[in-house]
Amino acid sequence: MKRNLILSLIIILLIISCKKINLLGPNDIPPPTEFPDTEYPTPTPVPVPPIDIEEKPITVKPEIVSGKTVFGGYAKRFKYKNEWYVLATNEYEYDTDTKSLEKTGKAALLKIANDGSTITKIRSISPLMDLEDADYWTNLISDKLVIEANKVKVLSEAYTTSKFICIENPDFKKGNIVNYSMSGTFIIIKSFNENIKYVESDDLINWNYYLNPITKEYNMPNTNHINPNFLGRYGINTDEYFIVYFKEKIFLYTKYKSIFDEHPDGNRDPSKPPFDYYNNEYYIIDYGKDMSDAKNWTTNYFPDYNNEKLLVTMYFHTDNEKLYFSQGIFGDNKFVYNEKSGNWSSEASIKYQNICFSTEDGINWKADTLPSSDKLTDIRSYVFSYPNFEFRNNMIGYEEPNAAPLEPSYTELNGKYYRTINTTYPVPPIKEIIETANRLETNFTITEEHIKKSGTYQLQVSSVDPNKAQESDWVSIVPKNEINSVIGWESGGGNLFTFNNKIVRLADYDREFQINNQYENALNLSQKYYNMLKTAPTMEDYKNYNYYFLYYKSVADMIKMIKDKGNAYFMPDKVCTHYTFEVGN
């Protein structure tokens, strides 16, 4: 009798209702799997039983359409001219009698009415075509899409060129230093030019591909006969140079270092010691800095190879991730005075050839091997023999600075933020499971109605800005009232909209319950917590383990019922394109 009285008191305490229910204390066991990912991997982790819930009155209304056209595989949404547009991978005709789909199109561009009531198809292509065949699709889905007030545009090409002149310097006098690169002809690099090309559209369908590039010319530092900078006293005394944009840096290699920078007249005192001569310098400036100011450029050095310095490299390449140099020649090189000839001449010793290095940031290099040629693009050099020829190099790693960010999957309504538990598992009726757990019962029966309304339990709310919110800030909403409308898990992905103080979620007909292996996953978790329940040391532990057990057992039972009856059985009874939620206080 005493034992029954204690148990009754515990049950009374457990079933005290409140608007916000916290089932688990901070010292209880953590959930088996965190679920922060709203991007819909397949399959997703098993959803975690919510710790906090809020009861709110919810009205769910499926937007029924007269035709049979529905869509699936929502890929992107964006706003243009204050209207919402959505890209759907597939277009179908849905037969409610057989609950079957016939694919009728691909690459659907949809527009949602400003009141959220209707969805209009703007364009799609034949289901026999590839998505890439629709240029409006590839342009609109691009992460380089720029949205302006009256047009959209997409970066189609970004490349650089360079201008230089060749001069015969009248001050040049050949001295006693003999070097094959030394001549009276110098290259003066005048500018580095950025060329950005776009395709654009004002109606999202028809695109103009014939726009001229937007060109910006950046002046290079002037040569200085008195205090030479990295571009030389009279210019660079070489036959070619490489200059390229690489990941927000400008990279310059002038190949041969000019001896005139240290020996203005080409002469060196025979009594001086031999001097080293390597071509292992290159120059970097951060993109956006004043390129005409030599002080903004930094001198960098290619790494040694087995303690040998780089004598020269003649080829650069990229796979759009790394910058490579190949056929690097490493060894020793000194200029030694020859008394017989009266000249200083090079005594080079080649130790290694055909060496390749790569960098991912333009600064740190490591020995590497070149990828296959189909993955490589050669960096074009600027050759003194062709001063008027426009060699182009792609801007490696260039990101469109004005690209429209992806719209967040959450939506805001009356100062609160709403999102969905975007999962491939059906979400069980949380409130009913809580009530069962609070009664300390270990049996809960899943019905078909639970599956048909499982979309109701996917809504979560937070008062914290989602960009700053922790997972613990999101609270699952459970309906305080009876839900009369069917809204299955297939009701859409993670994206929500707000129209006229209502939340809208699209019906995604590409989605199915994922039943392979997920039944076992949920069942194993339920068994784990059932075993813990049987040996729970305290009543509080018993309640917590029972809740987890009932939650995962319900998920497993739902999957089993779906598996037995088939996915089609739980598809909508009427043709609907989206669902509208009205959430009360």
Stockholm file with secondary structure:
# STOCKHOLM 1.0

chainA/1-585         MKRNLILSLIIILLIISCKKINLLGPNDIPPPTEFPDTEYPTPTPVPVPPIDIEEKPITVKPEIVSGKTVFGGYAKRFKYKNEWYVLATNEYEYDTDTKSLEKTGKAALLKIANDGSTITKIRSISPLMDLEDADYWTNLISDKLVIEANKVKVLSEAYTTSKFICIENPDFKKGNIVNYSMSGTFIIIKSFNENIKYVESDDLINWNYYLNPITKEYNMPNTNHINPNFLGRYGINTDEYFIVYFKEKIFLYTKYKSIFDEHPDGNRDPSKPPFDYYNNEYYIIDYGKDMSDAKNWTTNYFPDYNNEKLLVTMYFHTDNEKLYFSQGIFGDNKFVYNEKSGNWSSEASIKYQNICFSTEDGINWKADTLPSSDKLTDIRSYVFSYPNFEFRNNMIGYEEPNAAPLEPSYTELNGKYYRTINTTYPVPPIKEIIETANRLETNFTITEEHIKKSGTYQLQVSSVDPNKAQESDWVSIVPKNEINSVIGWESGGGNLFTFNNKIVRLADYDREFQINNQYENALNLSQKYYNMLKTAPTMEDYKNYNYYFLYYKSVADMIKMIKDKGNAYFMPDKVCTHYTFEVGN
#=GR chainA/1-585 SS CHHHHHHHHHHHHHTCCCSEEECSCTTSCCCSSCCCCCSCCSSCCCCCCCSEEEEECEEEEEEECSSCEEEEEEEEEEEETTEEEEEEEEEEEEETTTTEEEEEEEEEEEEECTTSSCEEEEEEECTTSCGGGCHHHHHHTCTTEEECSSCEEEEEEEEEEEEEEEEECTTCCCCSEECTTCCSEEEEEEEEEEEEEEEEESSSSSCBCCCCCEEEEEECCCCCSSSCBTTBSSSBCSSEEEEEEBSSEEEEECSSCCGGGTCTTSCCCTTSCCEECCCCEEEEEETTSCTTCGGGCEEEECCCBTTBEEEECCEEEECSSCEEEEEEEEEEEEEEEETTTTEEEEEEEEEEEEEEEEESSSSCEEECCCCCGGGCEECCCEETTCTTCCCCEECBTCCCTTCCCCCCSCEEETTEEEEECCCSSCCCCHHHHHHHHHTTCCCCCCCHHHHHTGGGGGEEEESSCTTTCCGGGCEEEEESSCCCSCCCGGGCCSCCEEETTEEEEECCTTCCCCCTTHHHHHHHHHHHHHHHHHTCSSHHHHHHHHHHHHHHHHHHHHHHHHHHHCGGGGSCSSCEEEEEEEECC
#=GC SS_cons         CHHHHHHHHHHHHHTCCCSEEECSCTTSCCCSSCCCCCSCCSSCCCCCCCSEEEEECEEEEEEECSSCEEEEEEEEEEEETTEEEEEEEEEEEEETTTTEEEEEEEEEEEEECTTSSCEEEEEEECTTSCGGGCHHHHHHTCTTEEECSSCEEEEEEEEEEEEEEEEECTTCCCCSEECTTCCSEEEEEEEEEEEEEEEEESSSSSCBCCCCCEEEEEECCCCCSSSCBTTBSSSBCSSEEEEEEBSSEEEEECSSCCGGGTCTTSCCCTTSCCEECCCCEEEEEETTSCTTCGGGCEEEECCCBTTBEEEECCEEEECSSCEEEEEEEEEEEEEEEETTTTEEEEEEEEEEEEEEEEESSSSCEEECCCCCGGGCEECCCEETTCTTCCCCEECBTCCCTTCCCCCCSCEEETTEEEEECCCSSCCCCHHHHHHHHHTTCCCCCCCHHHHHTGGGGGEEEESSCTTTCCGGGCEEEEESSCCCSCCCGGGCCSCCEEETTEEEEECCTTCCCCCTTHHHHHHHHHHHHHHHHHTCSSHHHHHHHHHHHHHHHHHHHHHHHHHHHCGGGGSCSSCEEEEEEEECC
//
